[in-house]
């Protein structure tokens, strides 16, 4: 009898903990959804703002000052979440909330990118995050530091009005690096974006 009661208590505690965890994940999902909205709202209207205010105007400069201030606030919110819960996977909070972690860090500081990139990569390798998010995070971080990118996700649209890839580290091995994290071959990526790719690929 005592054994039956003990087993019942153990199962009750277990289901209670699971229930609390799911409630917490649901709450985080909602919170991250709101953060994503804040992260994207101004970026969705920047072209209209540029056309209306003028690219070189003080008003348009202020527009981006507001965006950058908001970016810093959201970065703090997201890094607090990651520090407490780790990199929340798709199975925990859904694809949108999971992608919000990446989106905010993509607009955040290099220090945050460097700190949390390994967590994102581990999540990608567990198929709990999107490979393209990790690749874009790393490539943007490198490009912003004047270094060649690794995965070929960053495209220069300012080069004589003809889109080209920003420099890629050892481009003959880019497909191998892309394959390691689950990305399609660079040839397909380039074709989808109207870019040329004629560098033969090697394996180490």
C-alpha positions as CSV (number, residue, x, y, z in Angstrom):
1,X,0.0,0.0,0.0
2,X,2.8,2.4,1.0
3,X,4.7,1.6,-2.2
4,X,1.6,2.3,-4.3
5,X,1.2,5.7,-2.6
6,X,4.9,6.5,-3.0
7,X,4.7,5.7,-6.8
8,X,1.6,7.9,-7.1
9,X,3.3,10.8,-5.4
10,X,6.4,10.5,-7.6
11,X,4.3,10.4,-10.8
12,X,2.3,13.4,-9.5
13,X,5.4,15.4,-8.9
14,X,6.8,14.4,-12.3
15,X,3.7,15.5,-14.2
16,X,3.5,18.7,-12.1
17,X,7.1,19.6,-13.1
18,X,6.4,18.9,-16.7
19,X,3.3,21.0,-16.6
20,X,5.2,23.9,-15.1
21,X,7.9,23.6,-17.7
22,X,5.4,23.6,-20.5
23,X,3.7,26.7,-19.1
24,X,7.0,28.4,-18.8
25,X,7.8,27.5,-22.4
26,X,4.4,28.8,-23.5
27,X,5.0,32.0,-21.7
28,X,8.5,32.4,-23.3
29,X,7.0,31.7,-26.7
30,X,4.6,34.6,-26.3
31,X,7.3,36.9,-24.9
32,X,9.7,36.1,-27.8
33,X,6.9,36.6,-30.3
34,X,6.5,40.2,-28.9
35,X,10.2,40.7,-29.1
36,X,10.3,39.6,-32.7
37,X,7.5,42.1,-33.5
38,X,9.6,44.9,-31.9
39,X,12.7,43.7,-33.7
40,X,11.1,43.7,-37.2
41,X,8.5,46.6,-37.1
42,X,10.9,49.5,-38.0
43,X,12.9,47.3,-40.4
44,X,9.7,46.6,-42.4
45,X,9.2,50.3,-43.1
46,X,12.8,51.5,-43.6
47,X,12.5,51.8,-47.3
48,X,9.3,53.9,-47.0
49,X,11.1,56.0,-44.3
50,X,14.1,56.5,-46.6
51,X,11.9,57.6,-49.5
52,X,9.8,59.9,-47.4
53,X,12.5,61.4,-45.2
54,X,15.5,61.3,-47.6
55,X,18.5,59.0,-47.1
56,X,20.8,61.8,-46.0
57,X,18.3,63.7,-43.8
58,X,18.6,64.2,-40.1
59,X,15.2,62.7,-39.7
60,X,16.3,59.4,-41.4
61,X,19.4,59.3,-39.3
62,X,17.2,59.7,-36.2
63,X,15.0,56.8,-37.5
64,X,18.0,54.5,-37.3
65,X,19.1,55.9,-33.9
66,X,15.7,54.7,-32.6
67,X,16.2,51.3,-34.2
68,X,19.6,50.9,-32.7
69,X,18.4,51.9,-29.3
70,X,15.7,49.4,-29.5
71,X,18.1,46.7,-30.7
72,X,20.2,47.2,-27.5
73,X,17.2,46.8,-25.3
74,X,16.0,43.6,-27.1
75,X,19.5,42.2,-27.1
76,X,19.6,42.5,-23.3
77,X,16.1,40.8,-23.0
78,X,17.1,37.9,-25.3
79,X,20.5,37.3,-23.7
80,X,18.9,37.1,-20.3
81,X,16.5,34.5,-21.6
82,X,19.4,32.5,-23.1
83,X,21.5,32.8,-20.0
84,X,18.6,31.3,-18.0
85,X,17.2,28.7,-20.3
86,X,19.9,28.0,-22.9
87,X,19.2,28.2,-26.6
88,X,15.5,27.4,-26.7
89,X,14.8,24.8,-29.5
90,X,11.9,24.6,-32.0
91,X,10.3,21.7,-30.1
92,X,10.2,23.9,-27.0
93,X,8.9,27.2,-28.2
94,X,8.2,26.8,-31.9
95,X,9.9,28.1,-35.0
96,X,9.1,31.8,-34.7
97,X,10.3,32.1,-31.1
98,X,13.3,30.0,-31.7
99,X,14.2,32.3,-34.7
100,X,13.7,35.4,-32.6
101,X,16.8,34.5,-30.6
102,X,18.9,34.5,-33.8
103,X,17.2,37.6,-35.3
104,X,17.9,39.8,-32.3
105,X,21.5,38.6,-32.0
106,X,22.0,39.2,-35.7
107,X,21.3,42.8,-35.0
108,X,23.3,42.8,-31.7
109,X,26.9,43.2,-30.7
110,X,29.8,41.2,-31.9
111,X,30.4,40.1,-28.3
112,X,27.0,38.6,-28.0
113,X,27.4,36.8,-31.4
114,X,30.7,35.3,-30.3
115,X,29.3,34.3,-26.9
116,X,26.1,32.6,-28.0
117,X,27.1,31.2,-31.5
118,X,28.3,27.9,-30.0
119,X,24.9,27.4,-28.3
120,X,23.1,28.1,-31.6
121,X,25.4,25.6,-33.4
122,X,24.8,22.9,-30.8
123,X,21.0,23.5,-31.3
124,X,21.4,23.3,-35.1
125,X,23.3,20.0,-34.8
126,X,20.4,18.6,-32.7
127,X,18.0,19.8,-35.5
128,X,16.4,22.2,-33.0
129,X,17.4,25.4,-34.9
130,X,17.8,26.4,-38.5
131,X,21.2,25.9,-40.1
132,X,20.9,29.1,-42.1
133,X,20.5,31.1,-38.9
134,X,23.9,29.9,-37.6
135,X,25.6,30.4,-40.9
136,X,24.3,33.9,-41.3
137,X,25.2,34.8,-37.8
138,X,28.8,33.7,-38.2
139,X,29.2,35.2,-41.7
140,X,27.8,38.6,-40.7
141,X,30.0,38.6,-37.6
142,X,33.0,37.9,-39.8
143,X,32.1,40.4,-42.5
144,X,31.5,43.2,-39.9
145,X,35.0,42.4,-38.6
146,X,36.5,42.7,-42.1
147,X,37.2,39.0,-42.3
148,X,36.1,36.5,-45.1
149,X,32.9,34.7,-44.4
150,X,32.7,30.9,-44.0
151,X,29.4,29.8,-45.5
152,X,28.7,32.3,-48.3
153,X,25.5,33.7,-46.9
154,X,26.4,37.3,-47.2
155,X,25.9,39.1,-50.5
156,X,27.2,42.5,-51.5
157,X,24.5,44.4,-53.3
158,X,26.5,47.6,-53.5
159,X,29.2,46.4,-55.9
160,X,28.5,48.2,-59.3
161,X,24.8,47.3,-59.0
162,X,25.8,43.7,-59.7
163,X,25.3,41.4,-56.6
164,X,28.4,39.5,-55.6
165,X,29.5,37.3,-52.7
166,X,31.5,39.0,-50.0
167,X,34.9,37.3,-49.8
168,X,34.8,33.7,-48.6
169,X,37.5,31.9,-46.7
170,X,39.0,29.1,-48.9
171,X,35.9,29.1,-51.2
172,X,36.9,25.7,-52.6
173,X,35.8,24.2,-49.3
174,X,32.6,26.1,-48.7
175,X,30.4,23.2,-49.6
176,X,32.1,21.0,-47.1
177,X,31.5,23.6,-44.3
178,X,27.9,24.1,-45.5
179,X,27.3,20.3,-45.4
180,X,28.6,20.0,-41.9
181,X,25.7,22.1,-40.6
182,X,23.0,20.9,-43.0
183,X,23.0,23.7,-45.6
184,X,22.4,23.2,-49.4
185,X,25.3,23.4,-51.8
186,X,26.5,26.9,-52.6
187,X,25.7,26.3,-56.3
188,X,22.0,26.0,-55.5
189,X,22.1,29.0,-53.1
190,X,23.8,31.1,-55.8
191,X,21.4,30.1,-58.5
192,X,18.4,31.0,-56.4
193,X,19.8,34.5,-56.1
194,X,20.9,35.0,-59.6
195,X,24.6,34.8,-58.7
196,X,27.4,33.0,-60.6
197,X,29.5,30.3,-58.9
198,X,32.3,28.7,-60.8
199,X,34.8,27.6,-58.1
200,X,35.3,23.9,-58.1
201,X,34.8,22.2,-54.7
202,X,37.2,20.1,-52.8
203,X,37.1,17.8,-49.7
204,X,39.7,17.9,-47.0
